[in-house]
Amino acid sequence: MKKALSTVLSALLVFVVAAVFAQEKATADVTETFASEYMPETKAFLDQIRKIRAADEALYGELALAARLMETGDYPNGFGLKNEAMRLLIGKILAFQAREAAIIKTLKDLYFKHQAELVEAEGLAAQDAALAKDGAAWLVDRKDCKKIYSVRDAAPDLNANYLVIDLDTFSKTSLAAPPANGWSDAFKTDALVLRKVGDFWIGVFEVTQRQWKKLMGENPSAFSGKPDSPLRPVEKVSWDDSMGFCRRLTTWSGIHKFNLFFTLPLESQWEPAANFGGAGHEYSGSDNVDEVAWYGDNSGGEPHAVGTKKPNGLGLYDMTGNVSEWCWDKYYAEGSDRVYRGGSWYRDASRCRVAYRNTSTPTRTYSNLGFRVVLAAPVQ
């Protein structure tokens, strides 16, 4: 009985350890393939790793065969020696598993070092490091990194009416006009659409929760649990948070190489864009607030998906209502408070007028305050 139980337990332990090893080996295989394809300068190092892995794999094959022999009772050295051999076998498998894990870590460390050399400190390496916490997700997420690096530095057409930046590849597409069928949801979640106004571009939509999460990795919004949350404007972000988004977008998109950067709009940019052409409307695009805004009387007590009201004459949505929008400017030159504009789902119509302005400290967050971005050249 004792002999039979020992045999069963030993076989079960070998099975479990071998299964875990197989998973480690599969991950190491993918990691090695990935590194080989995208990191050719590591060839000599990879060749050395492959030799170690090949020798280990041959040893593992012999140990696995020994395990099967012991399970069938064909092992010739008796019960006591069989158990001793089983312990030795398990120890070697565990050591092999640990070695594979160490190889994976080494390859990842090399990968992140490689990325750090390619991009700035706030670049893709930091994003991958966060993704690595979820296991192999970083491998899947960066499988197109060669393509990303080939397109992220492509020069945009600085004369285009519209500029669309893909938030996965950071490719830049120039458009003369909106698509014939209008802006799809993908433009509001997986890309960033900008409209040229004079010498700068401004976001056609307020930054959405999905866009924020793509770059910042989490969603701070108070209304993040709704079915259409990815399409709703991000809120509960401070002025400091919003500027952090702009800085990261500038770096990751590679746009700074063309002497352009993302930032929050100056009031001298925001107001003309809201009141395009000096139309003189009380609200952005209309004298009828219900046409262009989600505000206190029609919002139902929450923000809505961007771009669901009528745009203004420039084709910009939600410049009035939905969420108020941080601007770059200080409220008073000698103070630290920052301006926000546009009214929100929480405010009455009088606070949604184009001319209305308010202020808050740059660290405060509110569930009715978000932002849109501006792309501009540095002030000389």
DRENZA-814006 format. One record per residue (C-alpha): x, y, z; residue in three letters; residue number from 1. Coordinates in steps of 0.5 Angstrom, whole numbers, plus 2048, in hexadecimal, padded with zeros to 3 digits. Layout:
NUFI  xx  yy  zz residu num
NUFI   X   Y   Z    Ala NUM
...
//
This chain:
NUFI  xx  yy  zz residu num
NUFI 800 800 800    Met   1
NUFI 806 805 802    Lys   2
NUFI 809 803 7FC    Lys   3
NUFI 803 804 7F7    Ala   4
NUFI 802 80B 7FB    Leu   5
NUFI 809 80D 7FA    Ser   6
NUFI 809 80B 7F3    Thr   7
NUFI 802 80F 7F1    Val   8
NUFI 804 815 7F5    Leu   9
NUFI 80B 815 7F2    Ser  10
NUFI 808 815 7EB    Ala  11
NUFI 803 81A 7EC    Leu  12
NUFI 809 81F 7EF    Leu  13
NUFI 80D 81E 7E9    Val  14
NUFI 806 81F 7E4    Phe  15
NUFI 805 826 7E8    Val  16
NUFI 80C 828 7E8    Val  17
NUFI 80D 826 7E0    Ala  18
NUFI 807 82A 7DF    Ala  19
NUFI 809 830 7E2    Val  20
NUFI 810 82F 7DE    Phe  21
NUFI 80C 82E 7D8    Ala  22
NUFI 809 835 7D9    Gln  23
NUFI 810 838 7DB    Glu  24
NUFI 813 835 7D4    Lys  25
NUFI 80D 838 7D0    Ala  26
NUFI 80E 83F 7D3    Thr  27
NUFI 816 83F 7D2    Ala  28
NUFI 815 83C 7CB    Asp  29
NUFI 810 842 7C9    Val  30
NUFI 815 847 7CC    Thr  31
NUFI 81B 844 7C9    Glu  32
NUFI 818 845 7C2    Thr  33
NUFI 815 84C 7C4    Phe  34
NUFI 81C 84E 7C6    Ala  35
NUFI 81F 84B 7C0    Ser  36
NUFI 81B 84E 7BB    Glu  37
NUFI 81B 855 7BE    Tyr  38
NUFI 821 855 7C1    Met  39
NUFI 827 853 7BC    Pro  40
NUFI 82C 856 7C0    Glu  41
NUFI 82B 851 7C5    Thr  42
NUFI 82D 84B 7C0    Lys  43
NUFI 833 849 7C4    Ala  44
NUFI 830 849 7CB    Phe  45
NUFI 82A 845 7C8    Leu  46
NUFI 82E 840 7C5    Asp  47
NUFI 831 83F 7CC    Gln  48
NUFI 82B 83E 7CF    Ile  49
NUFI 828 839 7C9    Arg  50
NUFI 82E 835 7CB    Lys  51
NUFI 82D 835 7D2    Ile  52
NUFI 825 833 7D1    Arg  53
NUFI 827 82E 7CC    Ala  54
NUFI 82B 82A 7D1    Ala  55
NUFI 826 82B 7D6    Asp  56
NUFI 820 829 7D2    Glu  57
NUFI 824 822 7D0    Ala  58
NUFI 825 821 7D7    Leu  59
NUFI 81E 822 7D9    Tyr  60
NUFI 81C 81D 7D3    Gly  61
NUFI 820 818 7D7    Glu  62
NUFI 81D 81A 7DE    Leu  63
NUFI 816 819 7DB    Ala  64
NUFI 818 812 7D8    Leu  65
NUFI 81A 810 7DF    Ala  66
NUFI 814 813 7E2    Ala  67
NUFI 810 80E 7DD    Arg  68
NUFI 814 808 7DF    Leu  69
NUFI 813 809 7E6    Met  70
NUFI 80B 80A 7E5    Glu  71
NUFI 80B 803 7E2    Thr  72
NUFI 80F 800 7E7    Gly  73
NUFI 814 7FE 7E2    Asp  74
NUFI 81A 802 7E6    Tyr  75
NUFI 81F 7FC 7E8    Pro  76
NUFI 822 7FF 7EE    Asn  77
NUFI 81C 7FD 7F3    Gly  78
NUFI 817 802 7F7    Phe  79
NUFI 81C 806 7FC    Gly  80
NUFI 821 807 7F6    Leu  81
NUFI 81B 809 7F2    Lys  82
NUFI 818 80E 7F7    Asn  83
NUFI 81F 811 7F7    Glu  84
NUFI 820 812 7F0    Ala  85
NUFI 819 815 7F0    Met  86
NUFI 81B 81A 7F4    Arg  87
NUFI 821 81B 7F0    Leu  88
NUFI 81D 81C 7EA    Leu  89
NUFI 818 821 7ED    Ile  90
NUFI 81E 825 7EF    Gly  91
NUFI 821 825 7E8    Lys  92
NUFI 81A 827 7E5    Ile  93
NUFI 819 82D 7EA    Leu  94
NUFI 820 82F 7E9    Ala  95
NUFI 81F 82F 7E1    Phe  96
NUFI 819 833 7E3    Gln  97
NUFI 81C 838 7E7    Ala  98
NUFI 822 839 7E1    Arg  99
NUFI 81C 83A 7DC    Glu 100
NUFI 819 83F 7E0    Ala 101
NUFI 820 843 7E1    Ala 102
NUFI 821 843 7DA    Ile 103
NUFI 81A 846 7D9    Ile 104
NUFI 81C 84B 7DE    Lys 105
NUFI 823 84C 7DA    Thr 106
NUFI 81F 84D 7D4    Leu 107
NUFI 81A 852 7D6    Lys 108
NUFI 81F 856 7DA    Asp 109
NUFI 823 856 7D3    Leu 110
NUFI 81D 858 7D0    Tyr 111
NUFI 81B 85E 7D4    Phe 112
NUFI 822 860 7D4    Lys 113
NUFI 822 860 7CC    His 114
NUFI 81B 864 7CD    Gln 115
NUFI 81E 869 7D1    Ala 116
NUFI 824 86B 7CC    Glu 117
NUFI 81E 86C 7C7    Leu 118
NUFI 81A 870 7CA    Val 119
NUFI 81A 875 7D0    Glu 120
NUFI 819 874 7D7    Ala 121
NUFI 811 875 7D7    Glu 122
NUFI 811 870 7D0    Gly 123
NUFI 80E 869 7CF    Leu 124
NUFI 813 866 7D3    Ala 125
NUFI 80F 868 7D9    Ala 126
NUFI 809 866 7D6    Gln 127
NUFI 80C 85F 7D5    Asp 128
NUFI 80E 85F 7DC    Ala 129
NUFI 807 860 7DF    Ala 130
NUFI 805 85B 7DA    Leu 131
NUFI 80A 856 7DC    Ala 132
NUFI 806 855 7E3    Lys 133
NUFI 801 852 7DF    Asp 134
NUFI 805 84C 7DD    Gly 135
NUFI 806 84B 7D5    Ala 136
NUFI 802 851 7D4    Ala 137
NUFI 808 855 7D2    Trp 138
NUFI 80A 850 7CC    Leu 139
NUFI 803 851 7C9    Val 140
NUFI 802 858 7CA    Asp 141
NUFI 809 85A 7C7    Arg 142
NUFI 809 855 7C1    Lys 143
NUFI 808 85A 7BC    Asp 144
NUFI 80E 85F 7BF    Cys 145
NUFI 812 85F 7B9    Lys 146
NUFI 80C 862 7B5    Lys 147
NUFI 80B 866 7BB    Ile 148
NUFI 812 869 7BB    Tyr 149
NUFI 812 86A 7B3    Ser 150
NUFI 80B 86E 7B3    Val 151
NUFI 80C 872 7B9    Arg 152
NUFI 811 876 7B7    Asp 153
NUFI 80E 878 7B0    Ala 154
NUFI 80D 87F 7AE    Ala 155
NUFI 805 882 7AF    Pro 156
NUFI 803 886 7A9    Asp 157
NUFI 803 88D 7AD    Leu 158
NUFI 7FE 890 7A8    Asn 159
NUFI 7F8 88B 7A9    Ala 160
NUFI 7F2 88D 7AC    Asn 161
NUFI 7F1 887 7B0    Tyr 162
NUFI 7F7 882 7B3    Leu 163
NUFI 7F5 87B 7B6    Val 164
NUFI 7FA 878 7BA    Ile 165
NUFI 7F9 871 7BC    Asp 166
NUFI 7FA 86F 7C3    Leu 167
NUFI 7FD 868 7C2    Asp 168
NUFI 802 869 7BC    Thr 169
NUFI 802 871 7BD    Phe 170
NUFI 802 871 7B5    Ser 171
NUFI 7FF 878 7B3    Lys 172
NUFI 7FA 879 7AD    Thr 173
NUFI 7F8 87F 7AA    Ser 174
NUFI 7F1 881 7A8    Leu 175
NUFI 7EE 887 7A4    Ala 176
NUFI 7E7 885 7A7    Ala 177
NUFI 7E4 881 7AC    Pro 178
NUFI 7E2 87A 7A9    Pro 179
NUFI 7DC 879 7A5    Ala 180
NUFI 7D8 875 7AA    Asn 181
NUFI 7DB 87A 7B0    Gly 182
NUFI 7DF 878 7B5    Trp 183
NUFI 7DF 871 7B7    Ser 184
NUFI 7DF 86F 7BF    Asp 185
NUFI 7E6 86C 7BD    Ala 186
NUFI 7E8 874 7BC    Phe 187
NUFI 7E6 875 7C3    Lys 188
NUFI 7E9 870 7C7    Thr 189
NUFI 7EF 86D 7C3    Asp 190
NUFI 7F2 873 7BF    Ala 191
NUFI 7F2 87B 7C0    Leu 192
NUFI 7EF 87F 7BB    Val 193
NUFI 7F2 886 7BB    Leu 194
NUFI 7EF 88C 7B7    Arg 195
NUFI 7F3 892 7B4    Lys 196
NUFI 7F2 899 7B7    Val 197
NUFI 7F7 89E 7B4    Gly 198
NUFI 7FE 89C 7B7    Asp 199
NUFI 7FB 896 7BB    Phe 200
NUFI 7F7 890 7BC    Trp 201
NUFI 7F2 88F 7C1    Ile 202
NUFI 7EE 888 7C3    Gly 203
NUFI 7E8 887 7BF    Val 204
NUFI 7E5 884 7C5    Phe 205
NUFI 7E6 884 7CD    Glu 206
NUFI 7EB 87F 7CF    Val 207
NUFI 7E8 878 7D0    Thr 208
NUFI 7E8 873 7D6    Gln 209
NUFI 7EB 86E 7D1    Arg 210
NUFI 7F0 873 7CE    Gln 211
NUFI 7F2 874 7D5    Trp 212
NUFI 7F3 86D 7D7    Lys 213
NUFI 7F7 86B 7D1    Lys 214
NUFI 7FC 870 7D3    Leu 215
NUFI 7FC 871 7DA    Met 216
NUFI 7FA 869 7DC    Gly 217
NUFI 7F4 86B 7E0    Glu 218
NUFI 7EE 86E 7E0    Asn 219
NUFI 7EC 873 7E6    Pro 220
NUFI 7E5 875 7E4    Ser 221
NUFI 7DF 875 7E8    Ala 222
NUFI 7DB 873 7E3    Phe 223
NUFI 7E0 86D 7E0    Ser 224
NUFI 7DB 867 7E1    Gly 225
NUFI 7D6 869 7DC    Lys 226
NUFI 7D5 865 7D5    Pro 227
NUFI 7D7 86B 7D1    Asp 228
NUFI 7DC 86D 7D6    Ser 229
NUFI 7E2 86D 7D1    Pro 230
NUFI 7DF 872 7CD    Leu 231
NUFI 7DD 877 7D3    Arg 232
NUFI 7E2 87C 7D4    Pro 233
NUFI 7E7 87B 7DA    Val 234
NUFI 7E6 87F 7E0    Glu 235
NUFI 7E9 87F 7E7    Lys 236
NUFI 7EF 881 7E4    Val 237
NUFI 7F3 887 7E7    Ser 238
NUFI 7F7 88C 7E3    Trp 239
NUFI 7FD 889 7E5    Asp 240
NUFI 7FA 882 7E2    Asp 241
NUFI 7F8 885 7DC    Ser 242
NUFI 7FF 888 7DA    Met 243
NUFI 802 881 7DC    Gly 244
NUFI 7FE 87E 7D7    Phe 245
NUFI 800 883 7D2    Cys 246
NUFI 807 882 7D3    Arg 247
NUFI 807 87B 7D2    Arg 248
NUFI 803 87C 7CC    Leu 249
NUFI 808 880 7C9    Thr 250
NUFI 80E 87B 7CB    Thr 251
NUFI 80A 875 7C9    Trp 252
NUFI 808 878 7C2    Ser 253
NUFI 80F 87B 7C0    Gly 254
NUFI 80B 881 7BE    Ile 255
NUFI 811 885 7C2    His 256
NUFI 816 884 7BD    Lys 257
NUFI 812 888 7B8    Phe 258
NUFI 812 88E 7BD    Asn 259
NUFI 80B 88D 7BF    Leu 260
NUFI 808 88B 7C6    Phe 261
NUFI 802 889 7C9    Phe 262
NUFI 7FF 88D 7CF    Thr 263
NUFI 7F9 890 7D2    Leu 264
NUFI 7F6 896 7CE    Pro 265
NUFI 7F7 89D 7D0    Leu 266
NUFI 7F1 8A1 7D1    Glu 267
NUFI 7F3 8A5 7CB    Ser 268
NUFI 7F2 89F 7C7    Gln 269
NUFI 7EC 89C 7CA    Trp 270
NUFI 7E8 8A2 7C9    Glu 271
NUFI 7E9 8A3 7C2    Pro 272
NUFI 7E8 89B 7C1    Ala 273
NUFI 7E1 89B 7C5    Ala 274
NUFI 7DF 8A2 7C1    Asn 275
NUFI 7E1 8A0 7BA    Phe 276
NUFI 7E1 8A6 7B6    Gly 277
NUFI 7DF 8AB 7BB    Gly 278
NUFI 7D8 8A8 7BA    Ala 279
NUFI 7D6 8AB 7C0    Gly 280
NUFI 7D1 8A5 7C3    His 281
NUFI 7D0 8A5 7CA    Glu 282
NUFI 7D2 89E 7CA    Tyr 283
NUFI 7D7 89A 7C6    Ser 284
NUFI 7D4 899 7BF    Gly 285
NUFI 7CD 89C 7C1    Ser 286
NUFI 7C8 8A0 7C5    Asp 287
NUFI 7C4 89A 7C7    Asn 288
NUFI 7C8 897 7CC    Val 289
NUFI 7C4 890 7CB    Asp 290
NUFI 7C7 88F 7C4    Glu 291
NUFI 7CE 88F 7C6    Val 292
NUFI 7CF 88D 7CE    Ala 293
NUFI 7CE 888 7D3    Trp 294
NUFI 7CC 88D 7D9    Tyr 295
NUFI 7C9 88D 7DF    Gly 296
NUFI 7C2 88D 7DC    Asp 297
NUFI 7C2 887 7D7    Asn 298
NUFI 7C8 883 7DA    Ser 299
NUFI 7C5 87F 7DF    Gly 300
NUFI 7CA 880 7E4    Gly 301
NUFI 7D0 87D 7E0    Glu 302
NUFI 7D5 87E 7DA    Pro 303
NUFI 7D3 87B 7D3    His 304
NUFI 7D7 878 7CD    Ala 305
NUFI 7DB 87D 7CA    Val 306
NUFI 7D9 880 7C3    Gly 307
NUFI 7D1 87E 7C4    Thr 308
NUFI 7CF 886 7C4    Lys 309
NUFI 7CF 88A 7BE    Lys 310
NUFI 7D7 88D 7BC    Pro 311
NUFI 7D8 894 7BC    Asn 312
NUFI 7DA 898 7B5    Gly 313
NUFI 7E1 895 7B6    Leu 314
NUFI 7DF 88E 7B7    Gly 315
NUFI 7E1 88D 7BE    Leu 316
NUFI 7DC 88A 7C3    Tyr 317
NUFI 7DA 88B 7CA    Asp 318
NUFI 7DE 892 7CB    Met 319
NUFI 7D8 893 7CE    Thr 320
NUFI 7D6 88F 7D4    Gly 321
NUFI 7D7 887 7D5    Asn 322
NUFI 7DD 889 7D9    Val 323
NUFI 7E1 88F 7DB    Ser 324
NUFI 7E8 890 7D8    Glu 325
NUFI 7EE 891 7DB    Trp 326
NUFI 7F2 897 7D7    Cys 327
NUFI 7FA 898 7D8    Trp 328
NUFI 7F9 89F 7DB    Asp 329
NUFI 7F9 8A2 7E2    Lys 330
NUFI 7F3 8A5 7E5    Tyr 331
NUFI 7F7 8AB 7E8    Tyr 332
NUFI 7FE 8AC 7E5    Ala 333
NUFI 801 8AC 7ED    Glu 334
NUFI 7FD 8A6 7EF    Gly 335
NUFI 7FD 89E 7ED    Ser 336
NUFI 7F6 89D 7EC    Asp 337
NUFI 7F4 89B 7E5    Arg 338
NUFI 7EF 89D 7E0    Val 339
NUFI 7E9 898 7DE    Tyr 340
NUFI 7E4 899 7D8    Arg 341
NUFI 7DE 897 7D5    Gly 342
NUFI 7D9 895 7DA    Gly 343
NUFI 7D7 88E 7DC    Ser 344
NUFI 7D1 889 7DD    Trp 345
NUFI 7D1 88B 7E4    Tyr 346
NUFI 7D0 893 7E2    Arg 347
NUFI 7CA 897 7E0    Asp 348
NUFI 7CA 89A 7D9    Ala 349
NUFI 7CD 8A1 7DC    Ser 350
NUFI 7D3 89D 7DE    Arg 351
NUFI 7D4 89A 7D7    Cys 352
NUFI 7D4 8A1 7D3    Arg 353
NUFI 7DB 8A1 7CF    Val 354
NUFI 7DD 8A7 7D3    Ala 355
NUFI 7DC 8A4 7DA    Tyr 356
NUFI 7E3 8A2 7DD    Arg 357
NUFI 7E4 89F 7E4    Asn 358
NUFI 7EA 89D 7E8    Thr 359
NUFI 7ED 897 7EC    Ser 360
NUFI 7F4 895 7EF    Thr 361
NUFI 7F8 891 7EB    Pro 362
NUFI 7F7 88B 7EF    Thr 363
NUFI 7F0 88B 7F0    Arg 364
NUFI 7EB 886 7ED    Thr 365
NUFI 7E4 886 7EB    Tyr 366
NUFI 7DF 881 7E8    Ser 367
NUFI 7DD 887 7E3    Asn 368
NUFI 7E4 889 7E1    Leu 369
NUFI 7E8 886 7DB    Gly 370
NUFI 7EC 889 7D5    Phe 371
NUFI 7EE 889 7CE    Arg 372
NUFI 7F5 88A 7CB    Val 373
NUFI 7F8 88F 7C7    Val 374
NUFI 7FE 88D 7C2    Leu 375
NUFI 802 893 7C1    Ala 376
NUFI 80A 895 7C0    Ala 377
NUFI 80D 898 7C6    Pro 378
NUFI 80D 8A0 7C7    Val 379
NUFI 813 8A3 7C5    Gln 380
//
